[in-house]
Amino acid sequence: MSHNDQEGQRKTYYVAVGAGQVLEDSEAAPYELAIYATEEEKDGLKALFAELSSMDEASMVHFHRSPFGSASLEEINQGYEGILKQIYTLVNRLGTEETKRHIATMNLNIGGLQ
């Protein structure tokens, strides 16, 4: 299903936040949310997922190498949560009405999402 918008051609994508995936095919893998996005917006969301994954990997390496290192668990969690909030903010902005309703039930305290 395609959705035209003034900003350009938008397509429906399916988002699996836990897996960090943005899918074109709803049958390809389980997903939680649907969005209408341009190619650039989809790529931006994928970049946020990559950043989240990198941060997760970096925190594991950090605590494995120096469990008493300079960055506290709280500081690392704040960075991780910050990226996750950016993801949900973008998904909410691009989301279908059903996606927006679902995010509203999640009680996220991010950028006007309450």
N, CA, C and O of each residue as an XYZ file, in Angstrom:
456
protein
N       0.844     -1.186      0.000
C       0.000      0.000      0.000
C       0.881      1.238      0.000
O       1.776      1.361      0.836
N       0.641      2.147     -0.919
C       1.404      3.391     -0.996
C       0.565      4.541     -0.472
O      -0.665      4.494     -0.488
N       1.238      5.553     -0.016
C       0.577      6.713      0.559
C       1.299      7.942      0.022
O       2.475      8.148      0.325
N       0.615      8.757     -0.768
C       1.235      9.962     -1.319
C       1.215     11.080     -0.295
O       0.272     11.205      0.487
N       2.258     11.886     -0.306
C       2.374     12.991      0.627
C       3.079     14.130     -0.086
O       3.779     13.908     -1.074
N       2.902     15.343      0.404
C       3.533     16.499     -0.216
C       5.054     16.391     -0.192
O       5.715     16.934     -1.078
N       5.623     15.711      0.787
C       7.068     15.606      0.910
C       7.654     14.602     -0.073
O       8.875     14.540     -0.213
N       6.850     13.833     -0.745
C       7.367     12.833     -1.670
C       6.593     11.545     -1.546
O       5.616     11.450     -0.803
N       7.042     10.571     -2.277
C       6.369      9.280     -2.269
C       6.643      8.546     -0.959
O       7.795      8.316     -0.591
N       5.600      8.196     -0.285
C       5.725      7.440      0.960
C       5.219      6.027      0.724
O       4.276      5.799     -0.034
N       5.863      5.101      1.385
C       5.459      3.705      1.322
C       5.174      3.225      2.730
O       5.607      3.838      3.705
N       4.452      2.138      2.831
C       4.218      1.522      4.128
C       5.400      0.622      4.463
O       5.821     -0.206      3.655
N       5.925      0.801      5.671
C       6.992     -0.051      6.195
C       6.519     -0.611      7.523
O       5.654     -0.039      8.187
N       7.098     -1.734      7.895
C       6.725     -2.433      9.118
C       7.939     -2.450     10.032
O       9.026     -2.859      9.625
N       7.749     -2.003     11.274
C       8.855     -1.784     12.194
C       8.817     -2.799     13.330
O       7.797     -2.981     13.995
N       9.957     -3.452     13.531
C      10.156     -4.351     14.665
C      11.210     -3.687     15.556
O      12.410     -3.818     15.311
N      10.759     -2.987     16.575
C      11.674     -2.204     17.408
C      12.666     -3.112     18.128
O      13.864     -2.831     18.129
N      12.192     -4.188     18.737
C      13.078     -5.094     19.468
C      14.169     -5.689     18.602
O      15.295     -5.878     19.061
N      13.848     -5.983     17.360
C      14.819     -6.566     16.428
C      15.597     -5.489     15.677
O      16.580     -5.796     15.003
N      15.172     -4.239     15.786
C      15.846     -3.152     15.083
C      15.686     -3.238     13.580
O      16.633     -2.984     12.835
N      14.490     -3.596     13.128
C      14.258     -3.794     11.701
C      13.181     -2.868     11.159
O      12.217     -2.528     11.845
N      13.378     -2.468      9.898
C      12.370     -1.748      9.129
C      12.139     -2.591      7.883
O      13.031     -2.726      7.046
N      10.953     -3.154      7.761
C      10.651     -4.132      6.715
C       9.698     -3.570      5.674
O       8.810     -2.781      5.998
N       9.883     -3.975      4.431
C       8.945     -3.600      3.373
C       7.820     -4.614      3.248
O       6.735     -4.285      2.769
N       8.070     -5.834      3.674
C       7.110     -6.928      3.544
C       6.596     -7.314      4.924
O       7.373     -7.720      5.788
N       5.296     -7.188      5.133
C       4.713     -7.500      6.440
C       4.814     -8.984      6.772
O       4.654     -9.372      7.929
N       5.076     -9.814      5.770
C       5.185    -11.255      5.983
C       6.625    -11.691      6.264
O       6.854    -12.844      6.627
N       7.594    -10.795      6.103
C       9.010    -11.164      6.198
C       9.430    -11.565      7.612
O      10.253    -12.465      7.782
N       8.878    -10.915      8.609
C       9.241    -11.173      9.999
C       8.182    -10.534     10.891
O       7.427     -9.672     10.443
N       8.129    -10.954     12.144
C       7.178    -10.308     13.060
C       7.511     -8.824     13.228
O       8.681     -8.442     13.253
N       6.492     -8.006     13.341
C       6.689     -6.567     13.534
C       5.636     -6.065     14.506
O       4.617     -6.720     14.726
N       5.888     -4.895     15.089
C       4.954     -4.314     16.050
C       4.196     -3.118     15.494
O       3.034     -2.904     15.842
N       4.843     -2.336     14.632
C       4.296     -1.046     14.232
C       4.397     -0.841     12.725
O       5.285     -1.392     12.075
N       3.486     -0.047     12.176
C       3.518      0.284     10.749
C       3.672      1.792     10.600
O       3.111      2.568     11.374
N       4.445      2.196      9.587
C       4.676      3.615      9.321
C       4.522      3.897      7.835
O       4.610      2.992      7.005
N       4.289      5.173      7.510
C       4.357      5.672      6.138
C       5.604      6.535      6.073
O       5.698      7.533      6.788
N       6.565      6.170      5.229
C       7.824      6.910      5.198
C       8.384      6.998      3.786
O       8.141      6.138      2.939
N       9.143      8.067      3.563
C       9.918      8.173      2.329
C      11.152      7.285      2.498
O      11.421      6.780      3.588
N      11.878      7.106      1.434
C      13.125      6.325      1.486
C      14.103      6.956      2.482
O      14.767      6.247      3.238
N      14.187      8.287      2.479
C      15.098      8.991      3.392
C      14.689      8.800      4.851
O      15.543      8.585      5.712
N      13.391      8.876      5.131
C      12.918      8.682      6.504
C      13.179      7.251      6.963
O      13.579      7.021      8.104
N      12.949      6.291      6.068
C      13.223      4.886      6.395
C      14.705      4.708      6.709
O      15.062      4.039      7.679
N      15.568      5.309      5.886
C      17.009      5.208      6.114
C      17.410      5.865      7.434
O      18.303      5.374      8.125
N      16.755      6.974      7.785
C      17.022      7.632      9.064
C      16.664      6.743     10.240
O      17.392      6.692     11.232
N      15.548      6.045     10.132
C      15.134      5.125     11.192
C      16.115      3.960     11.291
O      16.478      3.542     12.390
N      16.542      3.438     10.147
C      17.533      2.356     10.150
C      18.841      2.820     10.792
O      19.489      2.053     11.504
N      19.229      4.067     10.543
C      20.451      4.611     11.139
C      20.324      4.690     12.659
O      21.285      4.410     13.375
N      19.149      5.067     13.156
C      18.929      5.097     14.606
C      19.021      3.696     15.198
O      19.591      3.516     16.274
N      18.465      2.701     14.507
C      18.575      1.320     14.982
C      20.038      0.873     15.010
O      20.458      0.187     15.942
N      20.816      1.257     13.994
C      22.240      0.903     13.952
C      22.984      1.560     15.111
O      23.850      0.942     15.731
N      22.644      2.814     15.400
C      23.267      3.531     16.518
C      22.919      2.860     17.843
O      23.773      2.727     18.719
N      21.672      2.439     17.987
C      21.231      1.754     19.200
C      21.989      0.442     19.368
O      22.435      0.113     20.467
N      22.133     -0.298     18.286
C      22.860     -1.566     18.323
C      24.330     -1.348     18.675
O      24.901     -2.101     19.464
N      24.938     -0.325     18.091
C      26.340     -0.013     18.383
C      26.525      0.365     19.843
O      27.503     -0.035     20.475
N      25.588      1.134     20.376
C      25.681      1.541     21.771
C      25.549      0.324     22.688
O      26.255      0.219     23.691
N      24.655     -0.582     22.345
C      24.459     -1.798     23.123
C      25.739     -2.628     23.129
O      26.168     -3.109     24.178
N      26.346     -2.794     21.955
C      27.592     -3.557     21.846
C      28.723     -2.862     22.596
O      29.511     -3.518     23.278
N      28.806     -1.557     22.475
C      29.866     -0.804     23.153
C      29.744     -0.924     24.665
O      30.754     -1.026     25.361
N      28.520     -0.912     25.178
C      28.344     -1.024     26.627
C      28.774     -2.401     27.116
O      29.339     -2.522     28.203
N      28.513     -3.443     26.325
C      28.943     -4.787     26.727
C      30.466     -4.871     26.760
O      31.034     -5.426     27.701
N      31.129     -4.329     25.746
C      32.591     -4.347     25.690
C      33.159     -3.525     26.835
O      34.116     -3.939     27.489
N      32.570     -2.359     27.077
C      33.047     -1.473     28.139
C      33.022     -2.185     29.488
O      34.013     -2.158     30.217
N      31.918     -2.811     29.825
C      31.800     -3.441     31.135
C      32.582     -4.746     31.213
O      32.954     -5.182     32.302
N      32.831     -5.365     30.076
C      33.655     -6.572     30.083
C      35.115     -6.213     30.341
O      35.804     -6.893     31.102
N      35.581     -5.145     29.705
C      36.989     -4.740     29.828
C      37.266     -3.967     31.110
O      38.305     -4.161     31.741
N      36.353     -3.101     31.492
C      36.579     -2.293     32.695
C      35.263     -2.108     33.439
O      34.580     -1.097     33.275
N      34.917     -3.099     34.260
C      33.633     -3.019     34.964
C      33.520     -1.806     35.881
O      32.418     -1.424     36.274
N      34.647     -1.204     36.220
C      34.619     -0.017     37.076
C      35.102      1.198     36.300
O      35.729      2.090     36.870
N      34.812      1.240     34.994
C      35.260      2.310     34.095
C      34.641      3.649     34.426
O      33.865      3.781     35.373
N      35.002      4.649     33.620
C      34.585      6.021     33.899
C      33.105      6.270     33.616
O      32.485      7.093     34.291
N      32.533      5.585     32.645
C      31.111      5.781     32.343
C      30.286      4.878     33.255
O      30.499      3.667     33.315
N      29.360      5.481     33.946
C      28.520      4.689     34.838
C      27.427      3.996     34.041
O      27.122      4.379     32.911
N      26.855      2.993     34.634
C      25.741      2.289     34.006
C      24.602      3.267     33.736
O      23.932      3.173     32.707
N      24.384      4.195     34.646
C      23.324      5.193     34.467
C      23.586      6.071     33.243
O      22.664      6.360     32.480
N      24.835      6.496     33.053
C      25.178      7.323     31.889
C      24.971      6.559     30.586
O      24.450      7.105     29.614
N      25.378      5.308     30.572
C      25.204      4.486     29.372
C      23.724      4.257     29.108
O      23.274      4.341     27.965
N      22.964      3.967     30.160
C      21.517      3.766     29.997
C      20.829      5.022     29.486
O      19.901      4.932     28.683
N      21.270      6.197     29.940
C      20.671      7.447     29.469
C      20.901      7.628     27.977
O      20.006      8.077     27.260
N      22.091      7.283     27.503
C      22.371      7.367     26.071
C      21.517      6.396     25.277
O      20.975      6.745     24.229
N      21.399      5.180     25.779
C      20.591      4.145     25.130
C      19.123      4.574     25.087
O      18.469      4.480     24.049
N      18.619      5.044     26.222
C      17.226      5.493     26.295
C      16.986      6.702     25.402
O      15.907      6.840     24.826
N      17.975      7.575     25.280
C      17.842      8.740     24.409
C      17.625      8.339     22.962
O      16.780      8.910     22.272
N      18.391      7.352     22.500
C      18.228      6.876     21.122
C      16.885      6.175     20.971
O      16.200      6.357     19.964
N      16.509      5.383     21.954
C      15.215      4.695     21.901
C      14.065      5.704     21.838
O      13.085      5.486     21.125
N      14.182      6.791     22.574
C      13.163      7.843     22.524
C      13.110      8.488     21.143
O      12.030      8.798     20.639
N      14.287      8.692     20.526
C      14.313      9.243     19.165
C      13.603      8.300     18.198
O      12.873      8.744     17.312
N      13.818      7.006     18.372
C      13.173      6.008     17.509
C      11.663      6.085     17.660
O      10.945      6.168     16.664
N      11.172      6.059     18.900
C       9.721      6.087     19.107
C       9.107      7.418     18.683
O       7.969      7.449     18.215
N       9.842      8.513     18.839
C       9.340      9.809     18.381
C       9.173      9.806     16.869
O       8.154     10.269     16.354
N      10.166      9.288     16.155
C      10.093      9.215     14.694
C       8.991      8.258     14.243
O       8.227      8.574     13.332
N       8.909      7.096     14.876
C       7.868      6.124     14.516
C       6.487      6.714     14.778
O       5.566      6.500     13.990
N       6.333      7.448     15.864
C       5.046      8.078     16.154
C       4.701      9.116     15.092
O       3.556      9.195     14.649
N       5.683      9.910     14.684
C       5.447     10.948     13.670
C       5.056     10.335     12.331
O       4.187     10.867     11.639
N       5.684      9.229     11.958
C       5.440      8.592     10.667
C       4.362      7.515     10.724
O       3.941      6.998      9.689
N       3.923      7.182     11.911
C       3.059      6.026     12.102
C       1.664      6.145     11.536
O       1.129      7.237     11.338
N       1.091      4.974     11.282
C      -0.316      4.896     10.914
C      -1.131      5.299     12.142
O      -0.586      5.417     13.239
N      -2.415      5.506     11.960
C      -3.263      5.852     13.107
C      -3.206      4.753     14.166
O      -3.174      5.046     15.361
N      -3.195      3.506     13.739
C      -3.111      2.387     14.685
C      -1.786      2.415     15.451
O      -1.756      2.168     16.657
N      -0.704      2.715     14.753
C       0.608      2.817     15.396
C       0.613      3.938     16.422
O       1.119      3.762     17.531
N       0.059      5.081     16.068
C       0.011      6.214     17.000
C      -0.815      5.874     18.237
O      -0.448      6.238     19.354
N      -1.929      5.178     18.033
C      -2.744      4.762     19.185
C      -1.965      3.805     20.079
O      -2.013      3.914     21.304
N      -1.249      2.868     19.466
C      -0.474      1.902     20.241
C       0.616      2.603     21.055
O       0.787      2.316     22.240
N       1.346      3.512     20.427
C       2.409      4.229     21.133
C       1.822      5.055     22.279
O       2.437      5.171     23.339
N       0.643      5.624     22.070
C      -0.009      6.410     23.132
C      -0.301      5.550     24.356
O      -0.292      6.059     25.477
N      -0.561      4.258     24.165
C      -0.857      3.370     25.298
C       0.402      2.935     26.035
O       0.319      2.336     27.107
N       1.559      3.231     25.470
C       2.818      2.781     26.065
C       3.301      3.689     27.194
O       4.285      3.370     27.861
N       2.627      4.808     27.417
C       2.988      5.749     28.481
C       4.439      6.209     28.393
O       5.149      6.264     29.398
N       4.868      6.536     27.178
C       6.217      7.061     26.979
C       6.202      8.552     27.268
O       5.284      9.264     26.861
N       7.198      9.007     27.956
C       7.304     10.427     28.274
C       8.347     11.049     27.352
O       9.430     11.439     27.787
N       7.993     11.136     26.054
C       8.946     11.655     25.083
C       8.286     12.676     24.186
O       7.185     12.462     23.680
N       8.969     13.785     23.995
C       8.592     14.821     23.056
C       7.119     14.996     22.777
O       6.701     14.933     21.621
N       6.332     15.209     23.789
C       4.912     15.424     23.571
C       4.105     14.138     23.498
O       2.888     14.187     23.317
N       4.751     12.996     23.634
C       4.023     11.725     23.638
C       3.711     11.365     25.079
O       4.606     11.000     25.841
N       2.470     11.466     25.447
C       2.087     11.085     26.804
C       0.887     10.208     26.786
O       0.415      9.785     27.841
